[in-house]
Amino acid sequence: MATQQEVFEVIKRKGYADFKDLKSHFKIEGGGSWLPQRLRALEKKKLIISMRRGNISVYFVNPEVWE
């Protein structure tokens, strides 16, 4: 199980990531996992921004916090 910081670092390193990319990176199988919790927490802290089109969500690092 990855931490919020680890999820953030993956998104930051890739520039963006969708849920499927993140599940693959962290080797998560099946539907339910800890990943949605981490993503919601990062959004709540305004570290990432999500954009949704249809059933695909893509996550970006918030440019205001880019280091």
Secondary structure, 3 states (H helix, E strand, C coil): CCCHHHHHHHHHHHCEEEHHHHHHHCCCCCCCCCHHHHHHHHHHCCCEEEEEECCEEEEEECCCCCC
